[in-house]
Amino acid sequence: MSFLDHIEALRWHVIRGLIAVFIIAVIVFLSKDFVFNVIIFGPLGPDFFTYRTICNISEALCFSPDNLAVKTLSIQEKFITHLKVSFWMGVIIGFPYLFYEFWKFVKPGLYDAEVKAARGIVLICSLLFITGVLFGYFIISPFAITFLSNYNIGDQVAAEVTLSSLVSTLTMFTLPAGIVFELPIVIYFLSKIGLVTPEFLRQYRKHAFVIILVVSAVITPPDVVTQLLIGFPLYLLYEISIKISARVVKKAAEKAKETENS
């Protein structure tokens, strides 16, 4: 295929992906009551799954936001926020199809061995992304929202949050988490092309740990619990990535040895 043919093929993959996001966004937009009352406002109430589960383990661990009121500051905020929520949920829910379209575009340019090595990548990437989003929604968001809403600097300041701010906070704690959970896949392909080795990852393990702590401190509120909640999974993903890289390098070495012997 010529360069223009590749651009034409990419254009249709992008168009199909955007159509899928649009259809899902329309469905989300029409499901306004469920989306906002259950999903968006869910972490604000004591009946949220995370709060109930932890409270059932021990009443001493019970926590939840303390009467956090949601308000709007402009007449168009509710409608604009509704559109934003519909779009981002369209992207999150449609991620498996978006990645499928991306894979269909990339796949013809790979060798058979590379395609075989990447078998199941759409399913794996989709599961990792959804897992990251759910982790951000059910684990990071409740702790972060509770800490931020219950933080007090004086009785004169009421606990209120704008609708757009709440949605932005939930987006910040869910979408990046889904992307970060793709780290093992990124390391896998970097190891396949020789840019990353398990020795390199082990050598800079301490540096990675410090970077993870810094990232956790930046994207979470300044409380230790929330930072650990995102820092621990990130470090665990890093350790898993080392194992994946070692396996890739080992298989490559075995294949090279077989080629020399033959």
Secondary structure, DSSP 4 states (H G I P E B T S, - for coil): --HHHHHHHHHHHHHHHHHHHHHHHHHHHHTHHHIIIIIISGGGSTTSHHHHHHHHH-GGG----SS-EEE-SSTTHHHHHHHHHHHHHHHHHTHHHHHHHHHHHHGGGS-HHHHHHTTTHHHHHHHHHHHHHHHIIIIIHHHHHHHHHH--S-TTS--EEEHHHHHHHHHHHHHHHHHHTTHHHHHHHHHHTTS--HHHHHHTHHHHHHHHHHHHHHHS-S-HHHHHHHHHHHHHHHHHHHHHHHHHHHHHHHHHHHHHH-
